[in-house]
Amino acid sequence: MLEQLQEKLRSFKAEVRWVGIPSIHLTLKFLGEVDPGIIPKLSKMIEDAVQNERSFELRLHGLGCFPNLRNPRVIWCGLTGEADNLLRLQRCVEDACAELGFACEERPFHPHLTLGRVNGKRNLQPLLDYIKIGSDLECSFNADQINIYRSILRPQGAEYSILKSIVLNE
């Protein structure tokens, strides 16, 4: 479903660097630069923190831009569904990271999937008009694991590799 959505958004030919489908993910906590030696301890703490959490359903819902439609830098797809479960899961991850000294996020958690990053103004307005109207997107999926990613910034965008997968209870 994300492929069809991105195909539609690409058709506007706006200056946007689209995220590759395999790289699209929901970020529960962004850590930034991390000492690789702490990854095993971090993984264990997150695993312990979410040990009682169950998998749950999420739905793709709506399109938007960060910081806003007047000054778009990021194009995203929203998520709804079992929001209480998602917020609890995010809080567990946030708390586990805080125990290791990572700063808590001050902004409210806004669950979304980043689809692209705006690089220029050419052909942008028709794309923004489409985003304002919304999408008839209807797709749900089961959130059943947490991945701890390593990202390497490349000129064509971030390249992600999974360091650890933590499967949620069924």
Summary of the structure (lengths in Angstrom):
residues: 170
radius of gyration: 16.9
end to end distance: 24.0
largest distance: 48.3
contacts: 446
relative contact order: 0.27
helix: 31%
strand: 34%
